């Protein structure tokens, strides 16, 4: 009996380690300490060396898991400055300590002070300054370096972020449109961590697309898993909302939501998390058009999709967002069964990203009107 208990305990530990090994780490707390400044030499007016700094350096193709494994103590302590002596009047500065962090990391102190964001390869941010060397104004006594815990919070940097309820077909789309290999099944919550795929084009253009775990009603109140990853949407250039034409029902305990209600609830969750997300460029895919009755369902809501605000007014306040979201394109697709649909989406998102890039260069109202007109000319078409 005791033998069986130990055996069972061993299996639980193995499962836990396996989960930790394959889990997605998007935040990490570490301790940083700048080196102390060296003492001065009052007799000859010598100045102590400055303490070393602790510096975070941006690096591509690494994760916070790499940061954790590279230093499991999670302590980064710089060297102290040398004291001034009669042989060396100016003390030698302490050596800085540098460590790599993934791009997209935000660094905050334990008290919430923002130290900076790392967005570029090789970008450096001093997270803990070394102490000042001793001199005449501080009694020739070197000061301590900054010391505190800091939080590394990762927000994925992707061109496109997929948003939708579980089982809407986001992972299927990502697999079909890129070389990513997300887990796919016919039940909700198969995506438990973000997946990033790269869309490849014949002219060698590359576009990144992030598939985030599905949201559920109340995600902004920490229900489900999707709320944890909503922060990654903030850094995407384009939101691609994926909705099941047949609607969604999480379980028998939850009401079935129609396609329109699903759209409305997704917008509400984004709004409740961060209302600025509603102003981001967005496109919508009405997925699973290969299912029975899908075409007639789409024809019923096609006109309503063009004016969502008026549609939302007919629903109760508890599921209706305060504001709507503008979608430059609404495309009915079958991500699973129709490669032509997927290819069409692949080229439409590229065109949209090109337009966004032009807007960022010139944000005049004339340019904005031109974009809206450009996409209105290409209204949703069944393919």
N, C-alpha and C positions, 0 to 999 in steps of 0.2 A: 504493500500500500504506500509506504514511504517512498519506495523506488519509483512507483508510478507518479507520485506527486512531484518528485524532482524532475522526472522526465517531462511532465506536462509543463512545469515551470520553465524548463529549458526551451521548449517550443514557443512559449509566449515571449521569452526574451529574444529568440531568433526572429520572430515575427516583428517585434518592436524595432530591432536593429534594421531589419529589411525595410520597414516603413521609413525609418530615419534616413536610410541610404538613398531611397528613391523619392523621398518627399521634396517639396519645393520650398526652399528657404528664401524668403523675401525681406527678412529683417534680422539684424544681428546687433547685440550689445557688446561693446568692448571697452576696455579701460586704457586711457592714454595719459601719458605724463611727460611733460617737457623736462629737460635736464636742468639742474640747478646752476646758477651762475657761480663762477669761481670768485674767491675773495681777492680784494685788491692788496696792494703793498703800501701802507701809509707812509713809510719812511722815504720811499722814492716816488710816491704818487703813482704807483703801478695800478693798472686796471685788470680786474679779473676777466676771464673769458666768458662769453655768453653761453648759456646752456643750449643744448641741441633742441631742435623742434621735432614734433611728430607730424608727418606729412602723408596725406592720402593721395595716391596717384591713380588716375583713370587708366584702365586697361580693357581692351576688347576681349571677347571670347572667354571671360571668366565669370564665375557666379559667386554669390555670397557663401556658398558651400565650400568653394575653393579657399576663400578668405578664412573661413572657420578651420578648415583642415590644415592650412599652412601654419597656423599658430593656435593650437587648441587651448592655450592658457588665456587667450583673448586679452593679453596685456602688451602694450607697446610703450616702452620707457626709453626715452632718449638719454644720451650720455651728458654728464655734467661738464661745465667749462673748467679749464685748469686755473689754479690759483696763480696770481702774479708772484714772481720771485725776483731776487736780485739779479739772477741770470736772464730771466724772461719777464721784463716789465709789463708787457702786454700778454695776458694769459691766452692760451690757445682755446678757441671756441670748441664746445662739445659737438660731437658728431650727431647729425640729424638721423632719425630713423624713418624710413619710408616703407609703406606697404601698399600693395595693389588693391584696388576696388573695382567692381564692374561699372560700366557706364550706366547712368540712370540712377545712381545712388544719391540720396539726400542725407546729409549729416547734421544731426541735432544733438545738443548736449542733453544731459539728464533733466535739466530744468526747462527744456523746450527752446533754447536759443538756437537759431539756425546758423550753422557754420558755413554752409554752402552746398552746391550741387555739382556733381561730377558728370559731365555730359560728353566730354571729348577725350580721345586717346592722348595720354601724356599730361592731361590737366592736373595741376597740383593744388591742393588745399591744405593749409596749415591748420591742423585740428587742435594742437596744443603747443603753445609757444614756450621756448626755453626761458629760464630766468635771466635777469640782467646781471652782468659781472659787477663786482664791487668797485666803487670809485669814490671820489671825494664827497659827492652829494648823497650817498647812502651809507656813509660810514665805512666804506671799503668792505662791506659785507655783501656777498652775492645773494640774490633773491631766489626763491623757489620757482620752479617752472609751473605752468598751469597743469592741473591734474583733475580729472573727472571721468565719469563714464559717458560714452556717446552712443547714440543709436544710428546704425546704418540702415536706412529704409530704401529698398529697391523698388523703383517704378520702371517697368519694362519700357524700352524705347522701341516702338514698332510703328510702321507707317499706317497700318490698319488694325483696328481692334474689333473682334467679333463679339457681339452682345446678343443674348437671347435667353429664353428659358431652357431648362434641360431638355434634351432629346429633340431640339428644333432642327438639328442637322448641321451644327457648326463644325463639328469634328469631321463629318463626312465631306463638307465643303473644303476644309483645310487640306484633307488628304487628297482630294481630287484636283485641287488647284495648285498644290505645291508638293514638295518632296517630304513633308512631315508625315509621321506615322503615329497619330494619336489613337488612343483606344476608342473603339466604336462598338456600340451594342444597341439593342432596341429598348433599353431601359434608361431612366434618368440617372444623372450624376456619374457617367462614365468618365467625364473629364474632372479630375480632382486637383489638377495643377495646370498652370498655363502652358500651352504649347505654341511655339513660334515656328512658322513655316516660311520659306522663301519662294516667292513667285519668280520664275525665270522666264525671260523673253528672248526672242531670236537675236535681238541686237545687244544682248548681254546685260540688259537692264535688270535689276533685282529690286523687289519690293517685299518687305517683311509684313507678315500677317500673324497676329496673336489671337489664339483661341482661348478665351477665358472660361472658367467653370460657370455653368448655367446659374442664372439668378432664380429666385423664387419670390413670391409675394412676401414683403417684409424683410427683404435682404438688407435694406438700409438700417434695420434694427437688429442686425447681426443674426438673422435667420438664414440657415443654409450655409453654403460656402462661398457663393458668389460675391458677397459683400467684402470679403477679405481681399478680393482681387480687383474690385472696382477702381482702385487707385491707379491700376495700370492703364485704364482707359484714358486717364488724364493726359498721358504723354503721346497718345496716338494722334496722327494727323487726320484720320478719317474713321468715323464709327460706321461699321457695317452691321446693321441690325438684321438678324435672321429669325424669321417667324414661320411657324407651321401653319399652313392654310387651314388645317383641321382644328386649330386651337390647341389647348394644353390643359391637362389635368395631372397634378402631381401625384395624387393618390385618391382613393375613394372618399377620404375625409375632407378633401378640398373640392370646391365647385369647379365644374368644367368651364374654362374660359374660351370664348370664341377667338377667332383670329384678330378681330378689331379690339377686343378686350385685352388680348395679349399685348398688342402694340401699346395700348393705353397704359397698362400696368408696367411695362418695361420703361416707358418714358417717365412714369411716376417714380420708379425706383432710382433712375438716374437723377431726377430732379431732387429727390429727398437726400441723396448722397452728396451731390454737388450740382446746384442748378446751372452752373456755368457750362456743364457738359451739354446742355440742350442747345447751346449756340455753336457747338462744334459742327464742322461739315459732316453730313451723314447721308448714307444710302440705305435702302431697305431691300431685302430679299424675301419674297414670299415663297417658301420652300415646300417640297413634297407635292409638286404639281402632277406627279405621276400617279397619285392615289385616286381612288374612285370618287367621283363627284367634285374633284378639285377645281376643274375648269369652271363649272357653274358657280361654285362658291366664290371664285375670284371675280367673275363677272358681276356678282351681286355687290361686292364691296369696292370694285375698281374705282367708281366715281367718288365714293366716300373717302378713299385714301388720298384724294387730291385736296380735301378740305377737312383735316382731322379735328380742328378746333370745334367746328360746328357739330361734328359727330360726338365728341366728348361731352358736349353740353347736355346730352340726353342720358348721361350715366350719373349715379350717385357720387357724392363728394369723396367717399372713402376709397374709391378706386380711380378717381379722376385727377390727373395732374393739374396744377394751377396754370401751367403753360404747356404749349405744344412744342413739337420739334419739327424743323423743316428738313425734308428729305429731297435731295436733288434728283434722285432716281428711285423708282419702285419697280423692281424686276421680279416677275414670277419665274421660278426655276425648279428643276429637279436635280439637285446636286448629286444624287445617287445614281440616277438612271440616264441622264442626258448630258454627255460630254460637251455638246454644242452650247448648252446653257452655261456650263462652267467656263468655257472659253470666252463666251460673251462677257461674263462677269469679270473675268481676268483682264480684259481690255478696257472695260468701263471704269474699273477702279484705277487703272493706270491713267486714263484720261482725266478722271476727277482729281487725282493727286497732282497732275500737271497743272490743272486749273488752280488748285490751292497754292501751288508754288508761285504762280503768276500773281495771285492775289496778295501774297505776302510781300512781293516786290512792289506792288502798287495797290494800296488799299483805298483808292478813291471810290466814291459811290458809283461812278460811271462804270468802273471795272466790275463791281459787284453786280450791277444790273445786267451787264453783259454775260456774266456767268449764269445767272438765273435764266435768262433768255435762251442761252445756249442749251441748257438742259431741258427747258420746256419744249424746245423744238424736237427733242428726242424723247417723247413721252413713253411710258412703259409699253412694251410690245411683247406679246407671247411668242416664244421661240421654240 
